[in-house]
Amino acid sequence: MIWVTHMKTTIDIADPLLDRARRLASAEHTTVRRLVEDALAQMLAQREAPPKPFRLKAFKTRGGGFQPGFEDGSWEKIRDEIYRGRGA
């Protein structure tokens, strides 16, 4: 047997926001309580979920690739050229 408990609580909601929630609840044939529970559950899920790792999008240029001398795409070679003459 599964027991689900509910706790009754009181929250203060700004009147304009509550009016909007009541109109939406009426339009969707639901309750303000259901809207609040759904919104809270969604917010908690977003904040508790691990962030998506950053993924750099592929970028293509019209120039046809690297400048002469950098065709191999070696990062070390590119980095050395960037810092050449800058004391690094």
Secondary structure, DSSP 8 states (H G I E B T S, - for coil): --------------HHHHHHHHHHHHHTT--HHHHHHHHHHHHHHHHHS------------TT-SS-TT-TT--HHHHHHHHHTTTT-
